[in-house]
Amino acid sequence: MSNKKGIGLIVIVCIITGVLSSLFTVVLMKNNLVSSTKENSTQIVVNNKGKSQNVYHAVTDKAMPSVVGITTTTIDNNNIFAIPTQSQGVGTGVIVDANGYILTNSHVVSDGKASDVNVLFNDGSTSQGKVLWNDSNLDLAMVKVDKKGLTPAELGNSDDVRTGDISIAIGNPLGLEFQKSVTQGIISGLDRTIKTEKSNMTGLMQTDASINPGNSGGPLLNEKGQVIGINTAKASQAEGLGFAIPINTAKPIVEQIIKNGNFEKVTLGISGADLQMFEASTGTDLAAEDGVYVVEVMDNSAAKKAGIQAGDVIVKVGNDKVSTMSDLNKALYQYSLGDKSEITVNRGGKEVKLQVNF
């Protein structure tokens, strides 16, 4: 009799253990969003409606209402025939504020030259857009539509992104025929530099989530459905090499435009050049390894008042390392008029820290 009780007890313990084990493997959904460890983030889950779905379903459901299609018309008067020509473009954007503010790439809106910008929303409605701001070096732009009650995307923290993280892209590859396509992959690399027709873009995230023409300006998302980057380019000579601008680069711009309706970039008041390019073109060999060589300092500028001198090499703005003019340009976008920052320069082989008031 005691043996039977013992066997029964073992069975009960096993059942309880099995139930507990099952409970520990359940991933709960909150607001239809997966909350799971990155080691098991593709696990099938059950949402509050009793439907099984995975992380890609959850991210798509959350982010899709915030993704828009952007079609443009651009008139070009600069051609060999001196006859105006009209070109059409298609890209993607992401809603960043309920009152009609949309973030996209500068090249999607022809670097601000588009004569007509039309925005297609997830519900099928359309609205005319106006380009409020763009920067071709950053390849970012802000478009405004006269529409309220939109669903803004949740912006993540791109500084927390690691190689190997899940990445999900939503956009319109090859045009509206493939509108709202979802692709998935991982973050393949960080702090990448690519050369474009307009500049060297630095600090980019690399992903193997499929990105094609038309995906430009769309969001790159993490497993929580947060925007961690804005898709900008792919390597044409290889597969699985897509690049996105970290969302933290865009955040201060987005915040200021939503608050003030425009963006006023702070300036140092220098003319400069990438150190390596300067050394190669002049045959000089300066003490610094990387940075921006200061060719000239403008009178009454922030740089002049801070004590920056011609011949200095700017190597850091705040905590951000500066290797190129693109790095310097990007770092300055984090500041507004009236802000202060410490700028580190290499002067004759010695690092000098200077306080700059913008």
N, C-alpha and C positions, 0 to 999 in steps of 0.2 A: 504493500500500500504506500509506504513512504517513497518507494522508487517511482511510483506513478506520479505522486505529488511533485517529486523532483523533476521528472520529465516535463510535467505540466508547467512548472515554474520556468524551466529553460525555454519552453515554447513561448510563454508570455514575454519573457525578457527579449527573445529574438524578435518577436512582433513589435514590441515597443521600440527596440533599437532600429528596426527597419523603418518604422514610422518617423522616428526622429531624424534618421538619415535622409529620408525623403523630404522632410520639412526643411532641412538645411540646404537642400539643393533647389528649393523653390526660389525663384527670383520674383519679388513683388513689383507690381506696376503702380506708379503714382502719377496721376494726370497722363496716363497712357505713355509713360516714359520708363525705359528700362533703367533700373538701378542695380548694376551687377559689377562683379570684378572683371578687370580686363582679361584675366586668364580664362574666363568662361563667358565672355560677353555675347557670344552667338547662341547661347542656350535658348531653347524654346521656353516661353513663359506663358502665363495665363493672365489676361488683363481683367479689369473689373466688369467686363461684359461676358466673361466666360469663354473668350475666343483665344485659341493658341496663336502666338506670334513670336517672331524673333526680334533681335535688336534693329534689324533693317526696316521691318514693318513699323516699329515704334518711332524710329528717327524720321522715316518718310511721313508718317501721319502727323508728327509734330511740326516738321519744317516745311512741308509742301505748300501750305497756305501762305507762307512768307516769300516764296520764290516767284518771280515774274519773268515774263519774256519781254525783251526790248527790241523793237525794230526801228531802224533809222533810215532817213534819206539825207544824203549829203551831196551838195552841188559843188563841183570843182571847176574853177575858172582858170586854174593854172595848168594848161596843157599846151602841147606844141601847135595845136590848131586854133588856140585862143577861142574855143567854142565851149560854153558851159556843158559839162557832162554830169549826169546824175547817177549816183550809186546807192545801192541798198545794202543794209547791214542787219545782222541778227545776233543778239547776245542774250545774256541773262542778268538778272539783278536780284537783290534781296532787300526786302522791306526792313528798315531799321527803326521806324517810328510809325505809330498808328495814324499820324496826320499827313502821311503821303511822302515821307522821305525814303529814298531808295539808294542803296550803295551798289556800284557796279565798277567796271573797268573804264579807264579813260578812252582806250581804243574802241570800246563798244559804241561810244558817242562821238567817234571820229575826233577825239581830243578836243571836244567842245565845238567842233565845226558843223555838226549835224544840224540841218535846217528843220528837220522834223523828227521828233522822238515820240514813239507810240509804245505804251506799256500795256501788256496783256496780263491780266490777273488770273489766279487759279480758278476762279468761278466763271471764267470765260468773258468777263467784261473788259473793256479797254478804256484808256484815258490818255490824253496828251500829256507829255512830260516836258519839263524845262530843266536844262542843265544849270545847276547852281554853282558848281565848282568842279574843276578837274586838274589833274597834274599828270602829264605824260611820263615823267620820270618815275613816279610811284605807280603809274598805271591805275589810278583810282579816280572815281568821279561820283558826284552826288546829283541825283535827279529828283525833282519835286513834282508831284501830281496833285491836282486839286481834288483830293478825296480823303475822307476821314473814316475812322473805324476799321482801319486795316489791321492785319495780324502781324506784328513785328517779330522778327526772329530773335531768339535769345543768343546774345554774344558771349562766347566763352573766353578763356584766358589762354592765348597762344603761347605764353611763356611757360605754361605747364605741359605743353605737348612734348612727347618723347617719341623717338624712333621706335616703330613697332606698334604704335597706337592704331586703332581702327580709324579709317577715314572714309567718308561717304560724300559723294558729289551729286548735286542735283542741277540739271540745266537743260539746255536745248541744243544738243550736239547736231551739227550739220543743218540747223534751222528748225522752224516750228513743226516740221513734219514729224520730228522725234521729240516733241515738246515733253518736258517733265520727265526726262530719263534719269534714272537713279543708277549710279555705279558705286562699287565698293572696293576697298583695298586697305592698305596700311600707309602710315607715314614712313616713307622710305629713307628720308634724310632731312636734315635741318641745316639752316644757314647756307643755303646754296646760292651761287651767283650764276646768272645767265646773261648773255649779251643779246640785246635787242637792237632794232634799227635806231632807236632813240637814245638808249643809255645802257649801262650795265646795271641790272637789277640785283640787289644783294639781300641777304637775309631771308631768302624764300624757303618755303617748305616743299619738299619733294614727295609726291605720292604716286602709287601705281594704280589708283582709281582712274578709270578711263576719262580723259579730258580731251575734247575735240573742239574745233571751231564751233562756236555757238554756246559752249559751256562757259566761255569767258564772262566774268562778272558774277557768276553763280557762287553759292556757298560751298565750302568744304566743311563738313560737319564731323563732330566726334560722336562717341557712342551715346552721349546724353542728348543728342540733337542740338547741340550748341554750335554756332558758327565759329570755327577756329581759323578760317582763312577765306580769301576771295580768289577763286581760280583765275589764272591769268595767262598761262601758256603751256605748251607741250613741246617736247623735243621731236622735231619732224623726222630725224634720222634714226629714231629708236622707238620701241613700244614700251609702255609702262613708265614713262618719264614725264609726269605732269608737275606743274608748279603752282603754288598758291602764295598770295601775300598774307603774312600773319595778320590776324584781325586786330591785334594790339597796335599795329601801325596805323590803322584806320580809326580806331576808337576816339582819340582826341579831336580828330577832324569832324567825325560824325557828331560828337557831343556839342562842339562849338557851332556847327551849322544848324542843328536842331534848336539850340538856345538862341542864336542871334540871326539866323537866316543866311549867314555868310561865313566865310572863313578867311581870317587875316593871318597870314603866316609871318612869324617873326624872322628877322634877318640879322646876320652878324655884321654885314657890311665889309666883306672881303671879296677879292677875286683870288681863286686858288686853283690848284690842279692836283690830281692824284700823284702822290710822291713818286711812285715807281715810274709813271709816265714822264714826270718832270725830270727825273734822273736820267732816263733813257734818252730823252730829247736834248738834254743839255750836256750830257756826259759827266755830270757831277755825281758824287757819292756822299750823301748826307748821313748823319749819325743814326737817324731814326730808320726803322725797318719798314714801317707802314704809316699812313696818315695822309693828311691834306696839307700840301705845301702852300703857304700864304704868299702869294705874289704881290698883293697890294692890299692896304687897309684904307678904307674910305674915311674921310674926315667926318667928325660928329657921329660916327657909327657906334654901335654897341661894342664892337671889337676894339675900336680906338680907345674908348673910355675904359675898357677893361685892361688895356695895356698889351694887347696882341700886336705883334710886330711883323713886318715883312721879313720873310726868311724863317719864321716859326713853322713848325709842323704840328698841326692839330691832331692829337692822337686819341682824345676822349672828350665827350660831352656828357656831363653828369657821370653816370656809370656805364654809358654806352661807348664801346670801342669804335673808333673811327679809322677806317682804312682807305676809304675813297670819298669822292665828292658825293656819291649817292648815299653813303652812310651818314655824312654830315647833313645832307638835305633831309633825310628821313628822321634823324635825331631832333632836328629843329621843329618838326611838326608836333612834338610832344609838349611844346611850350606856347604860352599865350603872352600877349603884351602885358608887361608888368611883372612877369616871372623872373626868377633869378636862377642861375646855374653855374656850376664850377666847370671850367674848361681847362683841360690839361694840354700843354704844348711841349714839344721837344725843342729846346733852344740851345743849339750848340752842344748837343749830347746830354743835356740835363733836362729833367722834367720840371716844368714850372706850372703851378696851379693858379688860375686866375678866376676872379669872380665877375660874371657877366650879368648885366641887367638888361633885359630885352625891352 
